Each structure stands twice: as C-alpha cells, then as structure tokens.
C-alpha cells in the first residue's frame, strides 16, 4: 500500500465461496480465509495475503483469560482491490449465524469499483 493511500471504512458482510477456505488454518482451529468470496455482487479471488493479525478481549464471565475475537487479513484480490477482511469467531447477530466474514476497509479509490 502506498504511504499516501487512504482506506475507506466499509464494514459490509462478504460471502465466502463454498469449499475455498484455507484448510491448513482450519486444521489449527482458526477460520480458513476463503480463496474466493463475493462482495457487492462481484466475486473476488485472494491473490496475496499482505498481513494477518488477531484481536482479543477479556473473558465475558469475568475470568482472567483473553479470548481471540477476530482474525484479520490485509489482502490483494483479483479483480484488483486491496482490502482488510475479518472473521468474527462468534457472530454478533444470532439471527444471521453465517454473517461471520466482513470487508472492513478498501484502499482509496477502490470502494466504488465493487
């Protein structure tokens, strides 16, 4: 990403393509980043993972443990986009249990392409 590039907050769900999750990640008990996903009616293919990280928070029962809440990826895709996507370990909306995957940001100038 260029130093002067701006990211735009999107925070919209994406739809992983069935059967494209990273099985090596899933074998470690982590969500498997989908190789392909749809967002705003366009299917994207992940061509490069630029960075990964996790966010944690305290246990909600008051115990002293930290729990991983989200897994994050900065990715480049085809069609060309630079996106930050994440997976919620537990969906917040129980009425939409499959809404675990989200496009969080896209790089400047790319939000209108989708």
Secondary structure, 3 states (H helix, E strand, C coil): CCCCCCEEEEEEECEECCCCECHHHHHCCCCCCECEEEECCEEEEEEEEEEEEEEEEECCCCCCCEEEEEEEEEEEEECCEEEEEEEECCCCCHHHCCCCEEEEEEECCCHHHC
